[in-house]
């Protein structure tokens, strides 16, 4: 399964793309994260649905530097890749 996730909230600080990469690697997910033109963080994550749900849950927790208010989810076609990267 692969999902495109758009994270909204206070995301200007805290290395959110790198936090996403760390969580994805911890959960053995592949994909990419990047900053959207509107200040959102867009992540495409691929792996088992339960692991993607854990990824979303961890990102929603935020940290002292960023917070997530909402997440838009869209299922997209899977691709062939070996790791999670910053785009």
C-alpha positions in Angstrom: 0.0 0.0 0.0 1.2 3.5 -0.7 -0.4 6.7 0.6 0.2 10.4 -0.1 -0.1 12.2 3.2 -0.4 16.0 3.5 0.4 17.3 7.0 -1.1 20.7 8.0 -0.2 22.6 11.1 2.7 24.6 12.6 5.4 23.0 10.5 8.0 25.7 9.7 10.6 24.5 12.3 11.8 21.3 13.7 13.1 19.5 10.6 9.8 17.9 10.0 10.9 16.2 6.8 13.8 14.6 8.7 11.5 13.5 11.5 9.3 11.9 8.9 12.3 10.1 7.4 13.4 8.8 10.8 9.9 7.5 11.7 9.6 5.9 8.3 12.9 4.2 8.5 12.1 3.0 12.1 8.9 1.4 10.7 10.7 0.0 7.6 8.6 2.1 5.2 9.8 3.5 1.9 8.9 6.8 0.2 9.7 10.5 0.2 8.9 13.6 2.1 9.0 17.2 0.9 7.7 20.6 1.7 4.6 21.7 -0.2 4.4 25.2 -1.7 1.8 26.2 0.9 4.0 25.2 3.9 2.6 21.8 4.3 4.7 18.6 4.5 3.9 16.1 1.9 5.0 12.5 2.4 4.5 9.5 0.2 4.8 6.3 2.3 4.7 2.7 1.2 4.4 -0.4 3.3 1.9 -2.4 5.3 -1.2 -0.4 6.2 -0.7 -0.9 10.0 2.9 0.6 9.7 1.5 3.5 7.7 -1.1 4.1 10.4 1.7 4.0 13.0 3.7 6.6 11.0 0.7 8.9 10.8 0.2 8.5 14.6 3.8 9.4 15.3 3.7 12.4 13.1 0.5 13.7 14.7 2.3 13.7 18.1 4.7 16.4 16.8 7.4 17.6 19.1 8.5 20.8 20.8 9.3 22.4 17.4 6.3 21.4 15.2 2.7 20.3 15.5 0.3 18.7 13.1 -3.4 19.8 13.1 -4.8 17.7 10.3 -3.6 15.0 7.8 -5.1 14.5 4.3 -4.7 10.9 3.1 -4.9 9.6 -0.5 -4.1 6.1 -1.6 -1.8 6.1 -4.7 -0.2 3.5 -6.8 2.9 1.7 -5.4 6.3 2.2 -6.8 9.6 0.3 -6.8 12.0 1.9 -4.3 14.3 0.7 -1.5 14.4 3.5 1.1 12.7 6.6 2.4 14.3 9.9 1.2 14.0 13.6 1.5 12.7 15.2 -1.7 
